[in-house]
Amino acid sequence: MRIPIVAANWKMHKTIPEARAYLKRLIELAGQDPGVEVVVIPSFTALPAAAALLAPTPLGLGAQDARPESAGAYTGAVSVAQVADLGVRYVLCGHSERRKLFGEDDALVGRKVRATLHHGLAPILCVGETLDERKGGRAWAVVERQLGEALASVGDPDGLVIAYEPVWAIGTGVAAQPPAAQAMAARIRGWLRKRFGSRGEAIRIQYGGSVRPDNAREFLSLPDVDGALVGGASLDPDAFWAIVRAARG
């Protein structure tokens, strides 16, 4: 049985005091048994403070990005090994904003996925098509390419999470229609079964893209959607908790 996973991607938001205040409220709401796997993914500056607060709780911690190299002359970058030191469990790999704004291609995303797994962490691999690609009938071809290149040389997918994020729905307030999200999630599930056999059935698939408290249940009740990667709506702990409660059923 796949345990739902709901993750809060704060992107470039919150100072350290703001992060502490948010997390104290979320911990209060979650108690000792949130009922689903909850992951908070703050910016790098807040990771140490978040790690200290979350360590004694059932809530998980993620990093928004990490370089695949263990060390080297990469000014401004942070490696998977370095975020692992902080108690991070998850690493976002290939978020559409990293692809678009920072020029990350499928090959680099694949290296990040492999490095994350190599260090014993769990990658959240983000895949999704643009509006032009969807209108042109290429949505599945794009997602299939992203999956194939990122996971080409992955032998053991233990811990891997896939986040399907239609690029045109991220930050726009316009979510995909639930039937379209389910159709894509089902195709991803079929691809994972073909690639990894029975282990592919256990890989969790999140939906991301304008998930809010008022529409979360529509997505989280879909048979092949096992959680949500939440952006803007995750910046308020009460709103994010409402989405977590929707995942609890």
PASEBA-1860 file (N, C-alpha, C; in nm, 3 decimals):
! residues 249
1> MRIPIVAA> 0.085/-0.120/0.000/0.000/0.000/0.000/0.089/0.125/0.000 ~ 0.059/0.219/-0.088/0.140/0.340/-0.098/0.089/0.445/0.002 ~ 0.178/0.488/0.089/0.142/0.590/0.188/0.146/0.727/0.121 ~ 0.039/0.805/0.129/0.039/0.937/0.065/0.153/1.025/0.118 ~ 0.208/1.106/0.030/0.316/1.198/0.066/0.279/1.338/0.016 ~ 0.276/1.433/0.108/0.242/1.571/0.075/0.361/1.658/0.114 ~ 0.412/1.734/0.019/0.534/1.812/0.041/0.508/1.960/0.017 ~ 0.568/2.042/0.104/0.556/2.188/0.096/0.685/2.244/0.036
9> NWKMHKTI> 0.678/2.293/-0.087/0.793/2.355/-0.152/0.783/2.507/-0.134 ~ 0.863/2.559/-0.042/0.856/2.702/-0.012/0.919/2.789/-0.119 ~ 0.996/2.730/-0.207/1.068/2.807/-0.309/1.153/2.916/-0.241 ~ 1.164/3.036/-0.295/1.250/3.138/-0.235/1.168/3.228/-0.143 ~ 1.117/3.168/-0.037/1.035/3.240/0.060/1.081/3.206/0.201 ~ 1.059/3.297/0.293/1.075/3.283/0.437/1.220/3.303/0.485 ~ 1.231/3.397/0.579/1.355/3.413/0.654/1.361/3.304/0.760 ~ 1.471/3.295/0.831/1.484/3.192/0.935/1.381/3.211/1.046
17> PEARAYLK> 1.360/3.333/1.099/1.254/3.349/1.200/1.115/3.311/1.146 ~ 1.087/3.347/1.022/0.958/3.310/0.962/0.945/3.159/0.949 ~ 1.055/3.094/0.912/1.053/2.948/0.899/1.027/2.882/1.034 ~ 1.091/2.932/1.137/1.070/2.873/1.271/0.925/2.889/1.315 ~ 0.869/3.007/1.294/0.730/3.030/1.335/0.635/2.937/1.259 ~ 0.656/2.922/1.130/0.574/2.833/1.047/0.584/2.690/1.099 ~ 0.705/2.642/1.121/0.724/2.503/1.159/0.666/2.473/1.297 ~ 0.677/2.567/1.388/0.617/2.546/1.520/0.466/2.529/1.508
25> RLIELAGQ> 0.405/2.607/1.422/0.260/2.595/1.400/0.226/2.462/1.332 ~ 0.305/2.423/1.231/0.278/2.297/1.161/0.295/2.179/1.255 ~ 0.398/2.182/1.338/0.419/2.073/1.434/0.302/2.064/1.530 ~ 0.251/2.177/1.572/0.134/2.181/1.660/0.013/2.118/1.591 ~ -0.007/2.148/1.464/-0.121/2.094/1.390/-0.106/1.944/1.366 ~ 0.015/1.901/1.337/0.037/1.762/1.299/0.034/1.667/1.417 ~ 0.076/1.712/1.534/0.085/1.622/1.648/0.189/1.513/1.623 ~ 0.167/1.398/1.682/0.263/1.289/1.668/0.225/1.189/1.560
33> DPGVEVVV> 0.110/1.208/1.498/0.069/1.114/1.393/-0.010/1.189/1.286 ~ 0.060/1.248/1.188/-0.011/1.324/1.085/-0.096/1.238/0.993 ~ -0.077/1.106/0.997/-0.161/1.017/0.916/-0.112/0.994/0.775 ~ -0.026/1.083/0.726/0.036/1.067/0.595/0.181/1.115/0.610 ~ 0.263/1.095/0.509/0.399/1.146/0.515/0.398/1.293/0.474 ~ 0.448/1.377/0.562/0.452/1.521/0.538/0.598/1.564/0.529 ~ 0.630/1.639/0.425/0.768/1.683/0.401/0.769/1.835/0.381 ~ 0.860/1.901/0.448/0.877/2.045/0.431/1.008/2.068/0.355
41> IPSFTALP> 1.001/2.152/0.249/1.117/2.175/0.164/1.146/2.326/0.163 ~ 1.222/2.374/0.262/1.253/2.517/0.269/1.371/2.554/0.180 ~ 1.403/2.682/0.176/1.523/2.725/0.104/1.646/2.685/0.186 ~ 1.764/2.689/0.122/1.885/2.640/0.187/1.914/2.710/0.319 ~ 1.890/2.841/0.326/1.925/2.914/0.448/1.849/2.865/0.570 ~ 1.729/2.814/0.549/1.645/2.770/0.661/1.662/2.622/0.693 ~ 1.741/2.549/0.616/1.752/2.405/0.639/1.804/2.369/0.778 ~ 1.911/2.431/0.828/1.957/2.392/0.962/1.853/2.417/1.071
49> AAAALLAP> 1.787/2.532/1.066/1.684/2.561/1.166/1.568/2.464/1.154 ~ 1.529/2.432/1.030/1.420/2.337/1.009/1.458/2.199/1.058 ~ 1.581/2.158/1.031/1.627/2.026/1.074/1.620/2.013/1.225 ~ 1.660/2.117/1.298/1.657/2.112/1.444/1.515/2.099/1.498 ~ 1.422/2.171/1.436/1.284/2.167/1.483/1.214/2.037/1.445 ~ 1.244/1.985/1.327/1.172/1.868/1.277/1.228/1.736/1.326 ~ 1.353/1.735/1.373/1.419/1.609/1.411/1.337/1.524/1.508 ~ 1.277/1.582/1.612/1.202/1.497/1.706/1.057/1.471/1.664
57> TPLGLGAQ> 1.019/1.510/1.545/0.881/1.496/1.499/0.872/1.393/1.387 ~ 0.751/1.353/1.348/0.736/1.263/1.234/0.743/1.333/1.099 ~ 0.761/1.464/1.098/0.764/1.539/0.973/0.901/1.528/0.907 ~ 0.903/1.519/0.775/1.027/1.504/0.701/1.079/1.634/0.647 ~ 1.205/1.632/0.604/1.273/1.751/0.554/1.329/1.723/0.415 ~ 1.314/1.821/0.326/1.366/1.808/0.191/1.447/1.930/0.151 ~ 1.529/1.913/0.047/1.605/2.023/-0.012/1.549/2.052/-0.150 ~ 1.550/2.178/-0.190/1.492/2.218/-0.317/1.579/2.181/-0.437
65> DARPESAG> 1.706/2.153/-0.410/1.799/2.121/-0.518/1.928/2.073/-0.456 ~ 2.013/2.009/-0.533/2.148/1.974/-0.489/2.230/1.935/-0.612 ~ 2.356/1.973/-0.611/2.445/1.934/-0.721/2.480/1.787/-0.708 ~ 2.500/1.719/-0.820/2.534/1.577/-0.813/2.678/1.550/-0.772 ~ 2.768/1.647/-0.792/2.908/1.628/-0.752/2.920/1.629/-0.599 ~ 3.008/1.547/-0.547/3.026/1.542/-0.400/3.096/1.666/-0.347 ~ 3.188/1.723/-0.427/3.261/1.843/-0.387/3.324/1.903/-0.512 ~ 3.374/2.025/-0.500/3.441/2.083/-0.615/3.423/2.233/-0.626
73> AYTGAVSV> 3.473/2.288/-0.736/3.471/2.433/-0.758/3.338/2.472/-0.824 ~ 3.232/2.473/-0.743/3.098/2.508/-0.791/3.043/2.618/-0.701 ~ 3.094/2.738/-0.720/3.058/2.850/-0.633/2.906/2.868/-0.627 ~ 2.856/2.877/-0.506/2.713/2.898/-0.486/2.630/2.773/-0.484 ~ 2.690/2.658/-0.512/2.615/2.533/-0.518/2.626/2.456/-0.386 ~ 2.534/2.364/-0.366/2.530/2.277/-0.249/2.515/2.134/-0.298 ~ 2.594/2.042/-0.244/2.593/1.905/-0.292/2.492/1.819/-0.217 ~ 2.462/1.704/-0.274/2.375/1.607/-0.206/2.438/1.565/-0.074
81> AQVADLGV> 2.569/1.542/-0.074/2.637/1.502/0.050/2.621/1.608/0.158 ~ 2.623/1.735/0.120/2.611/1.842/0.219/2.469/1.851/0.276 ~ 2.367/1.836/0.192/2.231/1.841/0.247/2.202/1.716/0.330 ~ 2.266/1.603/0.295/2.247/1.482/0.375/2.295/1.503/0.518 ~ 2.401/1.583/0.534/2.454/1.614/0.667/2.352/1.682/0.756 ~ 2.255/1.749/0.695/2.157/1.826/0.772/2.035/1.744/0.813 ~ 2.032/1.618/0.775/1.916/1.537/0.808/1.808/1.541/0.703 ~ 1.844/1.592/0.585/1.748/1.594/0.475/1.720/1.451/0.428
89> RYVLCGHS> 1.595/1.423/0.397/1.557/1.292/0.343/1.527/1.297/0.195 ~ 1.467/1.408/0.148/1.424/1.420/0.009/1.498/1.532/-0.061 ~ 1.517/1.516/-0.192/1.577/1.621/-0.275/1.491/1.637/-0.400 ~ 1.444/1.759/-0.425/1.373/1.786/-0.550/1.473/1.780/-0.665 ~ 1.437/1.710/-0.771/1.523/1.698/-0.889/1.443/1.735/-1.013 ~ 1.487/1.837/-1.083/1.424/1.871/-1.211/1.296/1.948/-1.202 ~ 1.277/2.025/-1.094/1.157/2.110/-1.089/1.155/2.200/-1.213 ~ 1.037/2.229/-1.264/1.026/2.304/-1.390/1.094/2.441/-1.381
97> ERRKLFGE> 1.095/2.500/-1.261/1.162/2.629/-1.248/1.313/2.614/-1.259 ~ 1.368/2.503/-1.212/1.511/2.477/-1.231/1.541/2.454/-1.379 ~ 1.452/2.383/-1.446/1.473/2.357/-1.588/1.466/2.487/-1.669 ~ 1.364/2.568/-1.640/1.341/2.689/-1.721/1.435/2.803/-1.684 ~ 1.448/2.833/-1.554/1.522/2.951/-1.511/1.672/2.927/-1.503 ~ 1.711/2.802/-1.479/1.853/2.772/-1.460/1.910/2.683/-1.570 ~ 1.829/2.654/-1.670/1.877/2.581/-1.787/1.913/2.436/-1.764 ~ 1.852/2.373/-1.665/1.884/2.233/-1.638/1.819/2.143/-1.743
105> DDALVGRK> 1.898/2.053/-1.799/1.844/1.960/-1.898/1.822/1.822/-1.837 ~ 1.766/1.732/-1.918/1.733/1.600/-1.867/1.857/1.524/-1.820 ~ 1.970/1.544/-1.886/2.092/1.474/-1.847/2.136/1.515/-1.706 ~ 2.134/1.645/-1.677/2.172/1.692/-1.543/2.073/1.643/-1.439 ~ 1.945/1.647/-1.472/1.844/1.598/-1.378/1.869/1.451/-1.345 ~ 1.903/1.373/-1.446/1.934/1.232/-1.423/2.053/1.214/-1.331 ~ 2.156/1.296/-1.346/2.272/1.288/-1.257/2.233/1.322/-1.114 ~ 2.144/1.418/-1.098/2.098/1.453/-0.963/2.019/1.339/-0.900
113> VRATLHHG> 1.935/1.275/-0.979/1.858/1.161/-0.927/1.953/1.051/-0.881 ~ 2.050/1.018/-0.963/2.143/0.910/-0.928/2.228/0.946/-0.806 ~ 2.273/1.071/-0.798/2.352/1.112/-0.682/2.270/1.108/-0.555 ~ 2.144/1.149/-0.564/2.056/1.146/-0.448/2.038/1.003/-0.397 ~ 2.010/0.912/-0.488/1.996/0.771/-0.449/2.128/0.716/-0.395 ~ 2.239/0.753/-0.456/2.370/0.704/-0.413/2.399/0.741/-0.268 ~ 2.353/0.857/-0.226/2.376/0.903/-0.089/2.267/0.858/0.007 ~ 2.181/0.770/-0.038/2.079/0.714/0.050/1.961/0.804/0.074
121> LAPILCVG> 1.945/0.907/-0.008/1.831/0.996/0.002/1.728/0.962/-0.105 ~ 1.614/1.027/-0.098/1.505/0.998/-0.190/1.481/1.115/-0.284 ~ 1.496/1.094/-0.414/1.467/1.201/-0.509/1.318/1.216/-0.533 ~ 1.273/1.340/-0.541/1.139/1.370/-0.594/1.162/1.422/-0.734 ~ 1.144/1.336/-0.832/1.169/1.370/-0.972/1.047/1.440/-1.030 ~ 1.066/1.564/-1.072/0.956/1.644/-1.127/0.953/1.630/-1.279 ~ 0.837/1.601/-1.331/0.816/1.591/-1.475/0.689/1.666/-1.512 ~ 0.682/1.711/-1.636/0.561/1.780/-1.679/0.582/1.858/-1.806
129> ETLDERKG> 0.472/1.884/-1.875/0.475/1.949/-2.006/0.432/2.095/-1.998 ~ 0.473/2.174/-2.096/0.427/2.312/-2.107/0.290/2.315/-2.174 ~ 0.228/2.433/-2.176/0.097/2.445/-2.239/0.106/2.419/-2.389 ~ 0.210/2.471/-2.454/0.226/2.448/-2.597/0.243/2.300/-2.627 ~ 0.317/2.230/-2.543/0.337/2.087/-2.563/0.208/2.010/-2.545 ~ 0.127/2.051/-2.449/-0.003/1.984/-2.430/-0.095/2.013/-2.548 ~ -0.103/2.140/-2.587/-0.190/2.174/-2.700/-0.146/2.104/-2.828 ~ -0.017/2.079/-2.840/0.035/2.012/-2.959/0.027/1.860/-2.952
137> GRAWAVVE> -0.036/1.808/-2.846/-0.051/1.664/-2.834/0.076/1.591/-2.793 ~ 0.172/1.664/-2.735/0.301/1.605/-2.703/0.322/1.584/-2.554 ~ 0.216/1.598/-2.474/0.233/1.593/-2.329/0.299/1.463/-2.284 ~ 0.245/1.348/-2.329/0.302/1.222/-2.284/0.443/1.202/-2.340 ~ 0.467/1.242/-2.463/0.600/1.227/-2.520/0.704/1.302/-2.438 ~ 0.669/1.420/-2.390/0.761/1.500/-2.308/0.786/1.431/-2.175 ~ 0.678/1.390/-2.109/0.692/1.325/-1.978/0.769/1.194/-1.991 ~ 0.740/1.118/-2.095/0.810/0.991/-2.116/0.959/1.015/-2.137
145> RQLGEALA> 0.994/1.118/-2.214/1.135/1.150/-2.234/1.202/1.188/-2.103 ~ 1.135/1.270/-2.024/1.192/1.313/-1.896/1.214/1.194/-1.803 ~ 1.117/1.104/-1.797/1.131/0.984/-1.715/1.247/0.898/-1.766 ~ 1.248/0.875/-1.896/1.346/0.786/-1.954/1.489/0.834/-1.933 ~ 1.512/0.963/-1.955/1.648/1.015/-1.942/1.691/1.026/-1.796 ~ 1.598/1.059/-1.708/1.635/1.074/-1.567/1.659/0.940/-1.499 ~ 1.588/0.836/-1.544/1.594/0.707/-1.475/1.664/0.599/-1.556 ~ 1.731/0.638/-1.663/1.790/0.542/-1.756/1.882/0.442/-1.688
153> SVGDPDGL> 1.966/0.488/-1.597/2.064/0.397/-1.536/2.037/0.373/-1.388 ~ 1.913/0.396/-1.346/1.875/0.368/-1.207/1.835/0.222/-1.196 ~ 1.906/0.148/-1.112/1.874/0.007/-1.095/1.773/-0.017/-0.985 ~ 1.793/0.050/-0.871/1.706/0.034/-0.756/1.633/0.164/-0.729 ~ 1.501/0.169/-0.751/1.428/0.294/-0.735/1.377/0.317/-0.593 ~ 1.430/0.245/-0.495/1.379/0.255/-0.359/1.382/0.400/-0.309 ~ 1.268/0.450/-0.267/1.256/0.587/-0.216/1.215/0.689/-0.321 ~ 1.228/0.653/-0.448/1.194/0.747/-0.556/1.048/0.790/-0.549
161> VIAYEPVW> 1.027/0.919/-0.569/0.892/0.976/-0.582/0.888/1.052/-0.714 ~ 0.778/1.040/-0.786/0.758/1.117/-0.909/0.655/1.226/-0.881 ~ 0.687/1.348/-0.918/0.591/1.458/-0.908/0.552/1.501/-1.048 ~ 0.426/1.474/-1.084/0.377/1.522/-1.213/0.327/1.664/-1.196 ~ 0.396/1.758/-1.259/0.360/1.899/-1.250/0.345/1.957/-1.390 ~ 0.223/1.966/-1.441/0.206/2.035/-1.569/0.255/2.179/-1.555 ~ 0.352/2.216/-1.634/0.420/2.345/-1.616/0.322/2.461/-1.623 ~ 0.220/2.447/-1.707/0.125/2.556/-1.726/0.034/2.576/-1.604
169> AIGTGVAA> 0.037/2.483/-1.509/-0.048/2.495/-1.390/0.029/2.545/-1.268 ~ 0.161/2.557/-1.278/0.242/2.593/-1.161/0.236/2.743/-1.139 ~ 0.183/2.782/-1.024/0.179/2.923/-0.988/0.080/3.007/-1.065 ~ -0.004/2.943/-1.145/-0.099/3.019/-1.226/-0.238/3.026/-1.165 ~ -0.263/2.939/-1.065/-0.397/2.930/-1.009/-0.490/2.843/-1.091 ~ -0.442/2.793/-1.205/-0.523/2.707/-1.292/-0.469/2.565/-1.284 ~ -0.537/2.481/-1.208/-0.493/2.343/-1.193/-0.540/2.259/-1.312 ~ -0.472/2.148/-1.334/-0.520/2.053/-1.434/-0.654/1.997/-1.389
177> QPPAAQAM> -0.735/1.952/-1.483/-0.859/1.886/-1.446/-0.826/1.748/-1.388 ~ -0.893/1.707/-1.281/-0.861/1.578/-1.220/-0.856/1.460/-1.318 ~ -0.949/1.448/-1.415/-0.936/1.335/-1.508/-0.806/1.339/-1.588 ~ -0.760/1.458/-1.626/-0.634/1.470/-1.700/-0.516/1.433/-1.611 ~ -0.522/1.474/-1.483/-0.415/1.438/-1.389/-0.410/1.288/-1.368 ~ -0.527/1.226/-1.354/-0.531/1.081/-1.337/-0.481/1.008/-1.462 ~ -0.518/1.056/-1.578/-0.474/0.992/-1.702/-0.322/0.994/-1.713 ~ -0.261/1.108/-1.680/-0.115/1.116/-1.687/-0.051/1.030/-1.578
185> AARIRGWL> -0.106/1.035/-1.458/-0.051/0.954/-1.349/-0.058/0.805/-1.383 ~ -0.166/0.763/-1.447/-0.180/0.622/-1.485/-0.077/0.584/-1.591 ~ -0.050/0.674/-1.685/0.052/0.644/-1.786/0.191/0.637/-1.722 ~ 0.216/0.728/-1.627/0.343/0.723/-1.555/0.354/0.592/-1.477 ~ 0.246/0.552/-1.412/0.246/0.425/-1.336/0.276/0.308/-1.429 ~ 0.215/0.307/-1.545/0.241/0.199/-1.640/0.385/0.198/-1.685 ~ 0.441/0.316/-1.708/0.582/0.325/-1.748/0.673/0.273/-1.638 ~ 0.643/0.308/-1.514/0.724/0.264/-1.401/0.718/0.112/-1.383
193> RKRFGSRG> 0.599/0.054/-1.403/0.586/-0.092/-1.394/0.669/-0.160/-1.503 ~ 0.665/-0.103/-1.622/0.742/-0.161/-1.732/0.892/-0.149/-1.707 ~ 0.933/-0.036/-1.649/1.076/-0.010/-1.627/1.130/-0.087/-1.507 ~ 1.051/-0.093/-1.398/1.103/-0.150/-1.273/1.028/-0.275/-1.226 ~ 0.936/-0.324/-1.305/0.861/-0.443/-1.265/0.771/-0.415/-1.146 ~ 0.760/-0.509/-1.055/0.670/-0.493/-0.941/0.710/-0.377/-0.852 ~ 0.839/-0.340/-0.851/0.883/-0.227/-0.769/0.823/-0.095/-0.819 ~ 0.790/-0.091/-0.948/0.729/0.029/-1.002/0.592/0.058/-0.945
201> EAIRIQYG> 0.525/-0.045/-0.899/0.391/-0.028/-0.840/0.399/0.046/-0.707 ~ 0.512/0.035/-0.640/0.527/0.096/-0.507/0.573/0.241/-0.513 ~ 0.617/0.288/-0.630/0.665/0.426/-0.642/0.547/0.523/-0.635 ~ 0.561/0.621/-0.547/0.450/0.716/-0.528/0.456/0.828/-0.632 ~ 0.338/0.869/-0.676/0.324/0.976/-0.776/0.245/1.090/-0.713 ~ 0.306/1.207/-0.710/0.238/1.327/-0.662/0.182/1.406/-0.779 ~ 0.079/1.485/-0.750/0.036/1.587/-0.845/0.079/1.722/-0.789 ~ 0.127/1.809/-0.875/0.162/1.945/-0.835/0.116/2.043/-0.940
209> GSVRPDNA> 0.077/2.161/-0.896/0.031/2.263/-0.990/-0.098/2.325/-0.942 ~ -0.086/2.436/-0.865/-0.202/2.508/-0.813/-0.292/2.420/-0.727 ~ -0.229/2.335/-0.644/-0.306/2.258/-0.545/-0.340/2.351/-0.430 ~ -0.468/2.354/-0.392/-0.516/2.440/-0.285/-0.607/2.361/-0.192 ~ -0.637/2.416/-0.074/-0.728/2.344/0.015/-0.864/2.313/-0.048 ~ -0.911/2.401/-0.139/-1.044/2.379/-0.196/-1.048/2.279/-0.310 ~ -0.931/2.240/-0.363/-0.935/2.140/-0.472/-0.850/2.016/-0.441 ~ -0.784/2.016/-0.325/-0.690/1.908/-0.295/-0.756/1.770/-0.296
217> REFLSLPD> -0.875/1.760/-0.239/-0.938/1.628/-0.228/-0.967/1.570/-0.366 ~ -0.998/1.656/-0.463/-1.024/1.606/-0.599/-0.904/1.532/-0.656 ~ -0.786/1.584/-0.628/-0.664/1.521/-0.680/-0.618/1.404/-0.593 ~ -0.628/1.421/-0.462/-0.573/1.322/-0.371/-0.660/1.197/-0.360 ~ -0.778/1.201/-0.417/-0.864/1.082/-0.418/-0.849/1.001/-0.548 ~ -0.767/1.050/-0.641/-0.746/0.979/-0.767/-0.666/0.851/-0.743 ~ -0.698/0.742/-0.812/-0.635/0.613/-0.781/-0.484/0.607/-0.803 ~ -0.430/0.685/-0.895/-0.286/0.680/-0.921/-0.212/0.802/-0.871
225> VDGALVGG> -0.279/0.887/-0.793/-0.214/1.003/-0.732/-0.198/0.976/-0.583 ~ -0.073/0.979/-0.538/-0.042/0.939/-0.401/0.001/1.055/-0.313 ~ -0.030/1.176/-0.355/0.008/1.290/-0.275/0.019/1.414/-0.360 ~ 0.074/1.519/-0.301/0.082/1.647/-0.370/0.214/1.716/-0.339 ~ 0.267/1.786/-0.439/0.379/1.877/-0.421/0.319/2.017/-0.429 ~ 0.319/2.086/-0.316/0.242/2.210/-0.302/0.337/2.329/-0.299 ~ 0.308/2.430/-0.381/0.388/2.551/-0.384/0.327/2.662/-0.303 ~ 0.260/2.756/-0.371/0.208/2.875/-0.305/0.120/2.848/-0.185
233> ASLDPDAF> 0.033/2.748/-0.194/-0.058/2.719/-0.084/0.012/2.659/0.037 ~ 0.139/2.622/0.021/0.212/2.565/0.135/0.276/2.672/0.222 ~ 0.269/2.798/0.180/0.339/2.904/0.255/0.265/2.943/0.382 ~ 0.141/2.903/0.396/0.065/2.924/0.518/0.045/2.788/0.583 ~ 0.088/2.769/0.708/0.081/2.635/0.767/-0.060/2.581/0.780 ~ -0.157/2.668/0.806/-0.295/2.620/0.820/-0.350/2.575/0.685 ~ -0.321/2.651/0.580/-0.367/2.611/0.446/-0.299/2.481/0.404 ~ -0.170/2.470/0.431/-0.099/2.347/0.396/-0.156/2.229/0.474
241> WAIVRAAR> -0.185/2.250/0.600/-0.239/2.140/0.681/-0.376/2.097/0.628 ~ -0.454/2.188/0.577/-0.583/2.151/0.518/-0.562/2.056/0.400 ~ -0.455/2.077/0.322/-0.424/1.987/0.211/-0.379/1.851/0.264 ~ -0.299/1.852/0.368/-0.256/1.726/0.430/-0.379/1.647/0.478 ~ -0.473/1.716/0.540/-0.594/1.646/0.589/-0.673/1.586/0.474 ~ -0.672/1.653/0.359/-0.741/1.597/0.242/-0.676/1.466/0.198 ~ -0.543/1.455/0.215/-0.473/1.332/0.178/-0.503/1.220/0.275 ~ -0.548/1.253/0.394/-0.578/1.150/0.494/-0.710/1.080/0.466
249> G> -0.790/1.140/0.377/-0.916/1.077/0.339/-1.029/1.108/0.434
END
